[in-house]
Amino acid sequence: MNNYSHRIALIIPTRNRPELLKRLLTSLYEQTTQADQIIIVDGSNAPIKEEISLFLKAGTDYTIIREYRFKML
C-alpha cells in the first residue's frame, strides 16, 4: 500500500459571471473533500471578493490571476 499524500488544486477560469462563480465556489465549499488550493483566472474587471468569501473563512489557499485579455473558448 502506498502512503502518498495527495493535494487537490483547482484552476477556475471565469469572465463576467460572478453569480456562476459564487455558485461554483459554494458547491466546492460544501464538498466533503476540500481543495488545498484554488486558482481563479479572472478575465473581467469586476471585483470578486464577495464570491471568494467562503474560502477566505475556510482558510483555503487561493490565488486570483487578473487577465484582461483572457478569452473564453
C-alpha positions as CSV (number, residue, x, y, z in Angstrom):
1,M,0.0,0.0,0.0
2,N,1.3,3.4,-1.0
3,N,1.4,6.3,1.5
4,Y,1.1,9.1,-0.9
5,S,-0.1,12.4,0.3
6,H,-2.5,13.9,-2.3
7,R,-3.1,17.5,-2.8
8,I,-6.1,19.0,-4.7
9,A,-5.6,22.1,-6.8
10,L,-8.3,23.7,-8.9
11,I,-8.0,26.2,-11.7
12,I,-11.2,28.1,-12.4
13,P,-11.4,30.4,-15.5
14,T,-14.1,33.0,-15.3
15,R,-15.2,36.2,-17.0
16,N,-18.1,38.5,-16.1
17,R,-20.2,35.7,-14.4
18,P,-20.0,36.5,-10.7
19,E,-23.2,34.6,-9.8
20,L,-22.0,31.4,-11.5
21,L,-18.6,31.7,-9.8
22,K,-20.3,32.1,-6.5
23,R,-22.5,29.1,-7.1
24,L,-19.5,27.0,-8.1
25,L,-17.4,28.1,-5.1
26,T,-20.4,27.4,-2.8
27,S,-20.7,23.9,-4.2
28,L,-16.9,23.3,-3.8
29,Y,-17.1,24.6,-0.2
30,E,-19.8,22.0,0.6
31,Q,-17.8,19.1,-0.7
32,T,-16.6,16.5,1.8
33,T,-13.0,16.7,0.5
34,Q,-11.8,20.3,0.3
35,A,-9.3,21.6,-2.3
36,D,-5.9,22.6,-0.9
37,Q,-5.5,25.4,-3.4
38,I,-7.8,27.3,-5.8
39,I,-6.5,29.4,-8.6
40,I,-9.1,31.7,-10.2
41,V,-8.2,33.2,-13.6
42,D,-10.4,36.2,-13.9
43,G,-10.9,37.9,-17.3
44,S,-13.3,40.6,-16.0
45,N,-12.6,43.8,-14.3
46,A,-15.3,43.4,-11.6
47,P,-14.3,42.6,-8.1
48,I,-14.9,39.1,-6.9
49,K,-14.1,39.4,-3.2
50,E,-17.7,38.5,-2.2
51,E,-17.6,35.3,-4.3
52,I,-14.5,34.0,-2.6
53,S,-15.5,35.0,1.0
54,L,-16.4,31.4,1.9
55,F,-12.9,30.2,1.0
56,L,-11.3,33.1,3.0
57,K,-13.3,31.9,6.0
58,A,-12.3,28.2,5.5
59,G,-8.6,29.1,5.2
60,T,-8.3,27.6,1.7
61,D,-5.2,28.8,-0.2
62,Y,-6.3,30.8,-3.1
63,T,-4.8,32.9,-5.9
64,I,-6.5,35.3,-8.2
65,I,-4.9,36.0,-11.6
66,R,-6.3,39.0,-13.4
67,E,-6.1,38.5,-17.1
68,Y,-8.0,41.2,-19.1
69,R,-7.0,39.7,-22.4
70,F,-8.4,36.3,-21.4
71,K,-10.6,34.7,-24.0
72,M,-13.2,32.0,-23.2
73,L,-13.3,29.3,-25.8
